Amino acid sequence: MKKIVFTGGGTAGHIMPNLAIIENLKNYKIYYLGSNGMEKQIISKYPSITYIEIPVVKFVRSLTPKNLLIPFKLIKSINYCKKILKDINPDIIFSKGGYVSIPVCIAGSKLKIPTLTHESDLTVGLANKIIAKKAKYLCCSFRETANSFGKNAIYTGSPIRNSILHGNKNTIISRHKINTKLPIILIVGGSLGAQAINECIWQNIQSLTKKYYIIHITGKNNINHNLKNTPNYIQIEFANDIQNYFALSDMVISRAGSNTIFELLALKKPMLLIPLSKKSSRGDQILNAQNFKNNRIAKVILQEDLSYQALQKSIEDCLNQKESLIKNMSSVKFANGNEKIINLIAETAKNNNN
């Protein structure tokens, strides 16, 4: 039986695509190398996956003396990963990018273990720029990324979990005892939440719930207890069955992380995107959102422009243009990346003679 190591973590955007591949992968012994973070909490629930915790090094974007220690910590982490990989002796490594993946992929390169890495965003992140130099392929969710990056970049599309495509709205109706004729809007800020979006919703919840039924996924420890009994309003921290909430919703308000927006595209679900600002990121979500807006498959509000007036108008536009948005999404040449990535894994593992 072939052996494969997966790596990636920190946010759900680095974990869920890996799971999308894993659930479709046959006849492999699966290992997952990650930090003592979200990926450990999620992956450890799968008995068929051997999870191994590794020390990781996170780069802080602000100027701080802590960054001076990064090279030393990274070398230590790489050496640790080399020992683990020697013991496992995998046929291939599949990386989802991000800082968690760097020591694993560098160690794999030193041991001549072939690596595939996947870039979800329109622009390639720092970790994948490093990893791609040693990888056999940089798999890309966006065709434009593959066309512009380099020789080993290949357009595969985004991995999509099978469960996302089989949501059951009645599960959520029953769970929350929902009985409404109002349009149902799902608000999700990503696995860690989105404070700017949360605050805007909370400040205007009384006005919003006169027109809409709001289901608000706030992120961990972000429930606003003062609004718990607000009519037409539900708050939850995290949804383990997000597919059921997607199925119930008339539209979704979301950040513009690639994993989520490609899932919504696969479902032909009208979306209003509020990307993470450049103050808190490298601007990748802004470019993702702009790409979807240019293709007329999403409405977009920049975080700097977020106000109740802008939110209300964009919600109305999204709902009024629902059929047009769905039609545009149906015409986009979108690729579910599962099959192509699995074929690349099989081809690469087969040709590994180490």
C-alpha positions in Angstrom: 0.0 0.0 0.0 1.3 3.5 -0.9 1.9 6.0 1.9 1.1 9.7 1.7 1.8 12.6 4.0 -0.6 15.5 4.1 0.3 18.8 5.7 -1.3 22.2 6.2 -3.1 24.0 9.0 -3.8 27.1 11.0 -7.2 27.8 9.5 -10.0 25.7 8.0 -8.9 27.0 4.6 -5.7 24.9 4.9 -7.4 21.9 6.4 -10.7 21.3 4.6 -9.2 21.0 1.1 -6.9 18.3 2.4 -9.9 16.4 3.8 -11.6 16.8 0.4 -8.7 14.9 -1.2 -8.4 12.4 1.6 -12.1 11.3 1.5 -11.7 10.5 -2.2 -8.3 8.8 -1.9 -8.2 5.0 -2.1 -5.6 2.4 -1.1 -3.2 4.8 0.7 -1.9 4.8 4.2 -2.5 8.4 5.3 -0.4 10.5 7.7 -1.0 14.1 8.6 1.8 16.4 9.9 0.6 19.6 11.6 0.8 21.8 14.6 -1.0 21.7 17.9 -3.8 23.9 16.5 -7.0 23.6 14.6 -5.8 20.9 12.3 -5.0 18.6 15.2 -8.5 19.2 16.6 -10.2 18.3 13.3 -7.9 15.6 11.9 -7.6 13.7 15.1 -11.3 12.8 14.9 -10.5 10.6 11.8 -9.3 7.2 13.0 -8.0 6.3 9.5 -5.5 9.2 9.6 -2.4 9.0 11.6 -1.8 12.5 13.0 1.7 13.6 14.0 2.3 16.9 15.8 5.3 18.9 14.7 6.9 22.2 15.8 6.1 25.0 13.4 7.4 28.5 12.9 4.9 31.3 12.1 6.2 34.5 10.5 4.8 37.7 12.1 4.1 40.3 9.4 5.0 43.2 11.8 8.5 44.2 12.6 9.4 42.3 15.7 12.6 40.8 17.2 10.8 37.5 17.3 11.3 37.2 13.6 15.1 37.1 14.1 14.7 33.6 15.7 12.8 32.2 12.7 15.8 30.7 10.8 17.0 28.8 14.0 13.5 27.5 14.8 12.9 26.6 11.2 16.1 24.5 11.0 15.1 22.7 14.2 11.6 22.0 12.8 13.0 20.8 9.5 15.3 18.3 11.3 12.4 17.1 13.4 10.3 16.5 10.2 13.2 14.7 8.5 13.3 12.1 11.3 9.5 11.6 11.1 9.6 11.3 7.3 12.4 8.8 7.4 10.4 6.6 9.7 7.2 6.9 7.6 9.1 6.7 4.3 6.1 8.1 2.3 5.7 7.8 -1.5 4.5 11.4 -1.7 3.8 14.6 0.3 0.7 16.7 -0.4 0.8 20.2 1.0 -1.9 22.8 1.3 0.6 25.6 1.8 0.8 27.9 4.8 3.6 28.1 7.4 2.7 24.7 8.8 3.7 23.1 5.5 7.1 24.7 5.1 9.3 22.5 7.3 7.6 19.3 6.1 8.1 20.1 2.5 11.7 21.3 2.9 12.5 18.1 4.9 10.8 16.1 2.1 12.9 17.7 -0.5 16.1 16.9 1.3 14.9 13.3 1.4 14.0 13.4 -2.3 10.3 12.7 -1.5 8.2 14.1 -4.3 5.8 16.9 -3.3 2.6 18.4 -4.6 1.4 21.6 -3.2 -1.9 23.4 -3.7 -2.5 27.2 -3.9 -6.1 28.2 -3.3 -5.8 32.0 -3.8 -5.4 34.0 -7.0 -1.9 35.1 -5.9 0.7 32.6 -4.6 1.4 33.0 -0.9 4.9 33.2 0.6 4.9 29.6 1.9 3.9 28.2 -1.5 6.5 30.3 -3.3 9.1 28.6 -1.1 7.6 25.1 -1.4 6.9 25.4 -5.2 10.6 25.6 -5.9 11.1 22.1 -4.7 7.7 20.7 -5.6 6.8 18.6 -8.7 3.6 20.6 -9.2 2.0 23.7 -7.8 -1.8 22.9 -8.2 -3.9 26.0 -8.5 -7.6 26.8 -7.9 -7.5 29.7 -10.3 -6.6 29.2 -14.0 -5.0 32.6 -14.0 -2.6 31.6 -11.2 -1.4 28.6 -13.1 -0.9 30.6 -16.3 1.2 33.3 -14.6 3.3 31.5 -12.0 5.8 29.1 -13.6 6.6 25.9 -15.4 5.4 23.5 -12.6 2.1 25.3 -12.0 -0.9 23.4 -13.1 -4.6 24.3 -13.1 -6.6 21.7 -11.2 -9.4 23.7 -9.6 -10.3 23.7 -5.9 -10.8 20.5 -3.9 -14.5 20.3 -2.8 -15.7 18.0 0.0 -18.3 15.6 -1.1 -20.5 16.5 1.8 -20.7 20.1 0.6 -22.7 19.0 -2.4 -25.3 17.1 -0.3 -26.6 19.5 2.2 -30.0 19.0 3.8 -31.8 22.2 4.7 -34.4 20.3 6.8 -31.8 19.4 9.3 -31.3 23.1 10.1 -35.0 23.9 10.0 -35.6 21.2 12.6 -32.5 22.0 14.7 -33.3 25.7 15.1 -37.1 25.4 14.8 -37.1 27.8 11.9 -40.5 28.9 10.6 -40.2 31.9 8.3 -41.2 33.2 4.9 -38.4 35.8 5.0 -35.3 35.4 2.9 -32.7 33.4 4.8 -29.2 34.9 4.9 -26.2 33.0 6.2 -23.3 35.0 7.5 -19.9 33.3 7.9 -16.6 34.9 8.5 -14.3 31.9 8.2 -13.2 29.4 10.9 -11.8 32.1 13.1 -14.7 34.6 12.6 -14.6 38.1 11.3 -14.9 40.9 13.9 -15.6 43.7 11.4 -18.5 41.8 9.9 -19.8 40.7 13.3 -19.9 44.3 14.6 -21.7 45.6 11.6 -24.4 42.8 11.9 -24.8 43.3 15.6 -25.1 47.1 15.3 -27.9 46.8 12.7 -29.5 43.5 13.7 -32.9 45.0 14.6 -33.2 46.6 11.1 -31.9 43.5 9.3 -34.3 41.1 11.0 -37.3 43.0 9.9 -36.6 42.0 6.3 -34.4 38.8 6.7 -33.9 35.7 8.8 -30.3 35.9 9.8 -28.1 32.8 10.7 -24.8 34.2 12.0 -21.7 32.0 12.4 -19.7 34.3 14.6 -16.5 32.3 15.1 -15.2 30.8 18.4 -16.0 32.7 21.6 -17.7 35.5 19.6 -21.4 35.0 20.6 -23.1 38.3 21.5 -25.1 37.2 24.5 -27.1 40.5 24.6 -28.8 39.5 21.3 -29.5 35.9 22.1 -33.3 36.3 22.1 -33.6 38.5 19.0 -36.4 37.3 16.7 -35.3 36.0 13.3 -31.7 35.8 14.4 -29.6 32.7 15.3 -25.9 32.8 16.4 -23.6 29.8 16.5 -19.8 29.8 16.9 -19.0 27.1 14.3 -20.9 24.7 12.1 -19.6 21.2 11.7 -22.2 20.6 9.0 -21.9 23.9 7.1 -23.3 22.1 4.0 -26.7 22.0 5.6 -26.6 25.7 6.4 -25.6 26.5 2.8 -28.5 24.4 1.5 -31.0 26.4 3.6 -29.7 29.9 2.7 -31.0 32.1 0.0 -27.6 33.9 0.0 -24.4 33.9 1.9 -22.3 36.8 3.3 -18.7 35.7 3.6 -15.1 36.6 3.7 -13.4 35.8 0.4 -11.2 32.8 1.4 -10.8 30.7 -1.7 -12.0 27.4 -0.1 -15.4 28.9 0.9 -16.1 30.9 -2.3 -15.3 27.9 -4.5 -17.7 25.8 -2.4 -20.4 28.4 -2.9 -19.6 28.5 -6.6 -20.0 24.8 -6.8 -23.4 25.1 -5.1 -24.4 28.1 -7.3 -25.2 30.0 -4.1 -25.5 33.8 -4.4 -22.8 35.4 -2.4 -21.8 38.8 -1.0 -18.1 38.9 -0.2 -16.4 41.1 2.3 -12.7 40.3 1.9 -10.2 40.6 4.7 -8.4 44.0 4.4 -4.8 44.5 3.6 -4.2 45.7 7.1 -4.6 42.1 8.3 -3.4 40.1 5.3 -1.4 40.2 2.1 -4.5 41.2 0.2 -5.2 37.8 -1.3 -8.9 37.8 -0.4 -9.4 41.2 -2.1 -8.0 39.7 -5.3 -10.1 36.6 -5.0 -13.2 38.7 -4.5 -12.4 41.0 -7.4 -12.0 38.0 -9.7 -15.4 36.7 -8.7 -16.9 40.2 -9.1 -15.3 40.6 -12.6 -16.9 37.3 -13.6 -20.3 38.6 -12.3 -20.7 35.7 -9.9 -20.5 37.7 -6.6 -21.2 41.0 -5.0 -18.4 42.6 -3.1 -17.9 45.2 -0.3 -14.4 46.2 0.7 -14.1 46.1 4.5 -13.1 49.8 4.5 -16.4 50.6 2.8 -18.5 48.4 5.1 -21.5 50.3 6.5 -25.2 49.5 7.1 -26.1 51.4 3.9 -23.6 49.5 1.8 -24.6 46.2 3.4 -28.3 46.8 2.9 -27.9 47.8 -0.7 -25.6 44.9 -1.6 -28.0 42.4 0.1 -30.9 43.8 -1.9 -28.9 43.6 -5.1 -27.8 40.1 -4.4 -31.3 38.8 -3.8 -32.9 40.8 -6.6 -30.3 39.5 -9.0 -30.3 36.0 -7.6 -31.3 34.3 -10.9 -28.8 36.3 -12.9 -26.0 35.4 -10.5 -26.9 31.7 -10.6 -27.0 31.8 -14.4 -23.5 33.4 -14.5 -22.2 30.8 -12.0 -23.5 28.0 -14.2 -21.7 29.4 -17.2 -18.3 29.8 -15.4 -15.8 27.0 -16.4 -15.3 25.9 -12.8 -13.3 22.7 -12.0 -13.9 20.5 -9.0 -10.2 19.8 -8.3 -10.6 16.4 -6.6 -10.2 14.1 -9.6 -7.4 15.9 -11.2 -5.4 16.2 -8.0 -5.9 12.5 -7.1 -4.7 11.6 -10.6 -1.6 13.7 -10.1 -1.0 12.1 -6.7 -1.3 8.6 -8.2 1.0 9.5 -11.2 3.6 11.0 -8.9 3.5 8.3 -6.3 3.8 5.6 -9.0 6.9 7.2 -10.6 8.6 7.6 -7.2 11.5 5.2 -7.3 13.1 6.2 -4.0 
